[in-house]
Amino acid sequence: MVAGEQIFNRSVESGRGWGVNIQRKPEWLRKKVNPGDQSEMRQLLGELRLNTVCQQALCPNISECFSCGQATFLILGKNCTRLCSFCNVDKTVPLPVDSDEPLRVAEAVARLKLSHVVVTSPTRDDLSDGGAALYAATVAAVRSASPATRIELLVPDFQGDVPSLGVVVASQPDIIAHNVETVPRLYQIRSGADYRRSLEVLQNCAAMAPEIRTKSGIMLGMGEAEAEVLQVLRDLRAVDCAYLSIGQYLSPSRRHYPVQEYAPPELFESLRIAAVEMGFSHVESGPYVRSSYHAGKYA
């Protein structure tokens, strides 16, 4: 039996549907968020007019990360052109690209003295290059302001446009991440996305620049079966994905796709072991793990 099967042995047919009432959050998912711990970071972000995915996605780790001077910067505005039903990022019409944004991100990185920074964006299908040029400009600005900082980019799929992805790869970040988020059967949750296209993003990155590590992430609790999760991990390894995050999906509001179940901590550990055995270089797996959570640990 593959690691994880005994704990989470539901069939594909047993996946639940929308609107299912499940139990209250278990004890391991009752993290307290203290707004007071966030004041200095919020002041800096306001001063530099920067957005973070921490705020836009209502991340449960925001207090922990902000209090120790960590943030995942959200470039290209805060409005997304896709309609993923699990995501809290705003879906209204995006604003024009702010060409000065990379310099402000670089200033924040330097002032925070970050050894590792994660930069991401909403999906911008309205832009001819999907925002690739601004990603590259951000890498260049951070390299100039803080040469020792490791740079991780969490990118969209650029609608499968290889030249746009090539612009990002050519900027030479240390890590390029692209999340598959869930299993192929549930991709109606990721409006506008395509599972194979997401795998191709990671595969193309590895082919263009083998020295740049790639990373992906998946959420549990959306109605997936364990066999499907394990197949996703195998698919990621097949395209040379080196790093992996596995976390619990938490619905941002009643308007979003509802949580179907809460995976127990022992399942996360079992899947971590399975992923390591498959050859991932580093795996973070736990109820509160997010793609950029403890990102500096990946090495």
C-alpha positions in Angstrom: 0.0 0.0 0.0 1.4 3.4 -1.0 1.9 5.9 1.9 -1.3 7.7 2.7 -3.8 5.2 1.3 -4.8 3.7 4.7 -5.6 7.1 6.1 -7.5 8.6 3.2 -8.9 5.7 1.2 -11.9 7.2 -0.5 -12.8 6.4 -4.1 -13.3 9.0 -6.8 -17.0 8.3 -6.8 -17.2 9.2 -3.1 -16.1 12.7 -3.6 -18.6 15.1 -2.1 -20.4 17.9 -4.0 -21.0 21.5 -3.3 -23.2 22.6 -0.4 -22.3 19.6 1.9 -22.4 20.5 5.6 -19.3 19.2 7.3 -18.2 19.3 10.9 -16.8 22.4 12.5 -13.2 23.1 12.1 -11.1 20.6 14.1 -8.7 21.7 16.8 -5.7 21.7 14.5 -7.4 24.3 12.3 -8.1 27.0 14.9 -5.2 29.3 14.5 -5.7 32.7 16.1 -4.9 35.8 14.0 -3.7 38.8 15.9 -4.1 42.0 13.9 -1.7 43.9 16.3 1.2 41.8 15.1 0.8 43.1 11.6 1.0 46.8 12.1 4.6 47.5 11.0 4.3 45.4 7.8 1.0 47.0 7.0 2.5 50.5 7.4 5.4 49.6 5.1 3.1 48.2 2.5 0.9 51.3 2.6 3.8 53.6 2.4 5.1 51.8 -0.7 1.7 51.2 -2.2 2.2 47.4 -2.5 -0.2 44.5 -2.4 0.4 41.1 -0.9 -1.3 37.8 -1.6 -1.3 37.4 2.2 -4.0 40.1 2.4 -5.9 39.4 -0.8 -6.2 35.7 -0.2 -7.1 36.0 3.5 -4.1 33.7 4.4 -4.5 32.2 7.9 -0.7 32.6 8.4 -0.7 36.4 7.9 -0.1 37.3 11.5 2.8 34.9 11.9 4.5 36.0 8.6 3.9 39.8 9.0 5.1 39.8 12.6 8.5 38.4 11.5 8.8 40.6 8.4 7.8 38.2 5.7 5.3 38.8 2.9 4.4 37.5 -0.5 4.3 40.4 -2.9 1.4 40.6 -5.4 2.5 42.5 -8.5 0.3 43.5 -11.5 -2.4 44.8 -9.3 -4.9 42.8 -7.3 -7.6 42.1 -9.8 -7.7 38.7 -11.6 -9.1 37.9 -15.0 -10.2 34.4 -14.1 -13.0 33.2 -11.9 -11.6 30.4 -9.7 -14.2 29.6 -7.2 -11.8 28.8 -4.4 -9.9 32.1 -4.5 -10.5 35.4 -2.7 -8.5 37.6 -5.1 -10.7 40.3 -6.6 -12.3 39.4 -10.0 -13.1 42.9 -11.2 -11.5 44.6 -14.2 -7.8 44.9 -13.7 -6.1 48.3 -13.7 -3.2 49.3 -16.1 0.2 47.9 -15.3 2.2 50.1 -12.9 5.7 50.2 -14.3 7.2 51.6 -11.1 6.0 48.6 -9.0 9.2 46.5 -9.4 11.2 49.3 -7.8 8.9 49.6 -4.9 9.0 45.8 -4.3 12.8 46.0 -4.4 12.8 48.7 -1.9 10.5 46.7 0.4 12.8 43.7 0.1 15.9 45.8 0.9 14.2 47.5 3.9 13.0 44.2 5.3 16.4 42.6 4.7 14.7 39.5 3.2 17.0 36.5 2.6 14.2 35.0 0.5 11.3 36.7 -1.3 8.2 35.3 -3.1 6.6 37.4 -5.8 3.3 36.4 -7.4 0.4 38.0 -9.3 -3.2 37.6 -10.2 -3.7 36.0 -13.7 -3.7 38.8 -16.3 -5.1 37.3 -19.4 -5.8 40.8 -20.6 -2.1 41.5 -21.2 -0.4 40.2 -24.3 2.4 38.7 -22.3 0.4 37.8 -19.2 2.6 40.2 -17.2 5.8 38.4 -17.9 7.8 41.6 -18.6 6.9 43.0 -15.2 7.9 39.8 -13.5 11.3 40.1 -15.2 11.6 43.7 -14.3 10.9 42.8 -10.7 13.6 40.2 -10.6 16.1 42.8 -12.0 15.1 45.4 -9.5 15.4 43.1 -6.5 18.8 41.8 -7.7 20.0 45.4 -7.9 18.7 46.4 -4.5 19.4 43.2 -2.6 21.8 41.0 -4.5 21.9 38.3 -1.8 18.1 37.7 -1.7 16.9 34.5 -3.2 14.0 35.2 -5.5 11.0 32.9 -6.0 8.3 33.7 -8.6 4.9 32.1 -8.3 3.6 32.6 -11.8 0.3 32.0 -13.7 0.2 29.8 -16.8 0.4 32.7 -19.3 -2.3 30.8 -21.3 0.4 28.4 -22.4 2.4 31.1 -24.2 6.0 29.7 -24.2 7.7 33.0 -25.3 6.1 34.8 -22.3 7.3 32.1 -20.0 10.7 32.4 -21.6 10.9 36.0 -20.6 10.4 35.0 -16.9 12.9 32.2 -17.1 15.5 34.4 -18.7 15.3 36.8 -15.8 16.9 34.0 -13.7 15.0 33.8 -10.5 16.1 31.1 -8.1 12.8 29.3 -8.1 9.8 29.3 -10.4 6.6 28.0 -8.9 3.2 27.3 -10.5 0.5 25.6 -8.5 -1.7 22.8 -9.9 -4.0 23.5 -6.9 -6.2 20.4 -7.2 -6.7 17.1 -9.0 -7.7 17.1 -12.7 -11.3 15.9 -12.0 -12.0 19.1 -10.1 -10.6 21.6 -12.5 -14.0 23.3 -13.0 -13.0 25.0 -9.7 -10.1 26.6 -11.6 -12.0 28.5 -14.3 -9.8 29.1 -17.3 -7.1 26.8 -16.2 -6.0 23.4 -17.7 -4.2 20.7 -15.8 -2.0 19.6 -18.7 -1.1 23.2 -19.4 0.0 23.7 -15.8 2.2 20.7 -16.0 3.7 22.1 -19.3 4.5 25.3 -17.5 6.7 23.4 -15.1 8.1 21.2 -17.8 9.1 24.1 -20.0 10.8 25.9 -17.2 12.9 22.8 -16.4 13.7 22.4 -20.1 14.7 26.1 -20.6 16.8 26.4 -17.4 17.5 23.2 -15.6 19.4 25.1 -12.9 16.2 26.9 -11.8 14.3 24.8 -9.4 10.5 24.4 -10.0 7.8 24.1 -7.4 4.1 23.4 -7.2 1.3 23.1 -4.7 -1.9 21.2 -4.1 -4.7 21.7 -1.6 -6.7 18.9 0.2 -10.3 19.0 1.3 -11.9 19.9 -2.1 -13.4 16.5 -2.7 -10.4 14.7 -4.2 -9.6 11.0 -3.7 -6.3 9.9 -2.3 -5.4 8.0 -5.5 -5.9 11.2 -7.5 -3.6 13.1 -5.2 -0.9 10.5 -5.5 -1.2 10.6 -9.3 -0.8 14.4 -9.3 2.4 14.0 -7.3 3.7 11.4 -9.9 2.7 13.8 -12.7 4.7 16.6 -11.1 7.8 14.5 -10.7 7.4 13.4 -14.3 8.0 17.1 -15.4 11.0 17.5 -13.0 9.1 19.5 -10.3 11.6 19.7 -7.4 9.6 21.3 -4.6 6.1 20.7 -3.3 3.6 22.2 -0.8 0.5 20.4 0.4 -2.1 22.3 2.5 -5.7 22.3 3.7 -8.2 24.2 1.6 -10.1 26.8 3.7 -13.0 28.5 2.0 -12.6 32.3 2.2 -16.4 32.9 2.5 -19.8 31.4 1.9 -19.7 32.7 -1.6 -16.7 30.4 -2.5 -16.4 26.7 -3.1 -17.1 25.0 0.2 -14.6 22.8 2.1 -15.6 19.2 1.5 -13.6 17.7 4.4 -10.7 18.4 6.8 -7.7 16.2 6.2 -6.1 15.1 9.5 -2.4 16.0 10.3 -1.3 12.4 9.9 -2.5 12.4 6.3 -0.3 15.4 5.5 2.7 13.6 7.0 1.9 10.4 5.1 1.7 12.3 1.8 4.9 14.1 2.7 6.7 10.8 3.1 5.2 9.5 -0.2 6.3 12.7 -2.0 9.9 12.4 -0.7 10.0 8.8 -1.8 8.9 9.9 -5.2 12.0 12.1 -5.4 10.9 15.7 -4.5 13.8 17.6 -3.0 11.8 19.3 -0.4 8.2 19.0 0.7 6.2 21.1 3.1 2.9 19.4 4.1 0.5 20.3 6.8 -3.0 21.9 7.4 -1.7 25.5 7.3 0.9 25.1 4.6 0.6 27.4 1.7 2.8 27.8 -1.4 4.9 30.6 0.1 4.7 29.5 3.7 8.2 28.9 5.1 9.4 29.4 1.5 13.0 30.0 2.6 13.3 26.5 3.9 13.2 25.0 0.4 16.7 24.3 -0.7 
